[in-house]
Amino acid sequence: METLREEEVLQLEEDLLRRLEEKLTPLVERAAVAAVDAAKIAMHQLRLDLMNHISRHEDTIRRLKRTESALNHIPSSR
């Protein structure tokens, strides 16, 4: 009689674990997909920010080159 109860308990535990796994697996998969999507969005925003930052430096470099070029065309007053 005692052995039968242990087997019943083991069967119930296995059934419970199987049902939990069936319910949790889709939730974990959805959470993983959401995390990947969030990471993609963050990386895209980071790329945009970096491109904007680089663009500002390129604009500054262009202005400095124009200024340098203009200064080189000013005759020295010696």
BALOBA-1460 file (C-alpha; in Angstrom, 3 decimals):
// residues 78
<rec num="1" residu="m" x="0.000" y="0.000" z="0.000"/>
<rec num="2" residu="e" x="2.826" y="2.405" z="0.873"/>
<rec num="3" residu="t" x="4.541" y="1.724" z="-2.474"/>
<rec num="4" residu="l" x="1.388" y="2.494" z="-4.385"/>
<rec num="5" residu="r" x="1.132" y="5.874" z="-2.726"/>
<rec num="6" residu="e" x="4.727" y="6.720" z="-3.615"/>
<rec num="7" residu="e" x="4.040" y="5.814" z="-7.231"/>
<rec num="8" residu="e" x="0.875" y="7.916" z="-7.222"/>
<rec num="9" residu="v" x="2.770" y="10.856" z="-5.734"/>
<rec num="10" residu="l" x="5.524" y="10.491" z="-8.333"/>
<rec num="11" residu="q" x="2.940" y="10.344" z="-11.119"/>
<rec num="12" residu="l" x="1.178" y="13.429" z="-9.782"/>
<rec num="13" residu="e" x="4.500" y="15.276" z="-9.544"/>
<rec num="14" residu="e" x="5.388" y="14.319" z="-13.112"/>
<rec num="15" residu="d" x="1.973" y="15.479" z="-14.333"/>
<rec num="16" residu="l" x="2.322" y="18.734" z="-12.453"/>
<rec num="17" residu="l" x="5.811" y="19.346" z="-13.851"/>
<rec num="18" residu="r" x="4.641" y="18.557" z="-17.368"/>
<rec num="19" residu="r" x="1.717" y="20.991" z="-17.080"/>
<rec num="20" residu="l" x="3.967" y="23.693" z="-15.643"/>
<rec num="21" residu="e" x="6.438" y="23.181" z="-18.453"/>
<rec num="22" residu="e" x="3.647" y="23.373" z="-21.041"/>
<rec num="23" residu="k" x="2.470" y="26.677" z="-19.568"/>
<rec num="24" residu="l" x="5.872" y="28.206" z="-18.877"/>
<rec num="25" residu="t" x="7.660" y="27.304" z="-22.109"/>
<rec num="26" residu="p" x="5.580" y="29.650" z="-24.309"/>
<rec num="27" residu="l" x="5.957" y="32.430" z="-21.731"/>
<rec num="28" residu="v" x="9.725" y="32.029" z="-21.644"/>
<rec num="29" residu="e" x="9.870" y="31.923" z="-25.442"/>
<rec num="30" residu="r" x="7.801" y="35.124" z="-25.682"/>
<rec num="31" residu="a" x="10.008" y="36.809" z="-23.098"/>
<rec num="32" residu="a" x="13.112" y="35.799" z="-25.065"/>
<rec num="33" residu="v" x="11.646" y="37.193" z="-28.289"/>
<rec num="34" residu="a" x="10.717" y="40.415" z="-26.498"/>
<rec num="35" residu="a" x="14.249" y="40.708" z="-25.101"/>
<rec num="36" residu="v" x="15.753" y="40.205" z="-28.563"/>
<rec num="37" residu="d" x="13.400" y="42.805" z="-30.024"/>
<rec num="38" residu="a" x="14.280" y="45.274" z="-27.267"/>
<rec num="39" residu="a" x="17.992" y="44.695" z="-27.878"/>
<rec num="40" residu="k" x="17.529" y="45.282" z="-31.623"/>
<rec num="41" residu="i" x="15.682" y="48.539" z="-30.946"/>
<rec num="42" residu="a" x="18.379" y="49.682" z="-28.514"/>
<rec num="43" residu="m" x="21.164" y="48.842" z="-30.988"/>
<rec num="44" residu="h" x="19.352" y="50.674" z="-33.780"/>
<rec num="45" residu="q" x="18.966" y="53.762" z="-31.576"/>
<rec num="46" residu="l" x="22.636" y="53.552" z="-30.603"/>
<rec num="47" residu="r" x="23.639" y="53.397" z="-34.291"/>
<rec num="48" residu="l" x="21.511" y="56.456" z="-35.023"/>
<rec num="49" residu="d" x="23.034" y="58.338" z="-32.089"/>
<rec num="50" residu="l" x="26.574" y="57.443" z="-33.169"/>
<rec num="51" residu="m" x="25.894" y="58.448" z="-36.770"/>
<rec num="52" residu="n" x="24.524" y="61.783" z="-35.549"/>
<rec num="53" residu="h" x="27.557" y="62.290" z="-33.334"/>
<rec num="54" residu="i" x="29.964" y="61.472" z="-36.174"/>
<rec num="55" residu="s" x="28.045" y="63.762" z="-38.512"/>
<rec num="56" residu="r" x="28.474" y="66.678" z="-36.105"/>
<rec num="57" residu="h" x="32.225" y="66.048" z="-35.993"/>
<rec num="58" residu="e" x="32.355" y="65.891" z="-39.795"/>
<rec num="59" residu="d" x="30.540" y="69.244" z="-39.963"/>
<rec num="60" residu="t" x="33.036" y="70.741" z="-37.506"/>
<rec num="61" residu="i" x="35.976" y="69.379" z="-39.516"/>
<rec num="62" residu="r" x="34.528" y="70.848" z="-42.741"/>
<rec num="63" residu="r" x="34.086" y="74.262" z="-41.105"/>
<rec num="64" residu="l" x="37.637" y="74.189" z="-39.754"/>
<rec num="65" residu="k" x="39.016" y="73.272" z="-43.176"/>
<rec num="66" residu="r" x="37.084" y="76.133" z="-44.789"/>
<rec num="67" residu="t" x="38.367" y="78.524" z="-42.125"/>
<rec num="68" residu="e" x="41.925" y="77.293" z="-42.592"/>
<rec num="69" residu="s" x="41.604" y="77.640" z="-46.346"/>
<rec num="70" residu="a" x="40.270" y="81.177" z="-45.976"/>
<rec num="71" residu="l" x="43.090" y="82.083" z="-43.595"/>
<rec num="72" residu="n" x="45.643" y="80.794" z="-46.083"/>
<rec num="73" residu="h" x="44.293" y="83.216" z="-48.691"/>
<rec num="74" residu="i" x="44.754" y="86.271" z="-46.503"/>
<rec num="75" residu="p" x="47.988" y="87.999" z="-47.543"/>
<rec num="76" residu="s" x="50.407" y="88.541" z="-44.729"/>
<rec num="77" residu="s" x="51.108" y="92.216" z="-43.971"/>
<rec num="78" residu="r" x="54.888" y="92.061" z="-43.761"/>
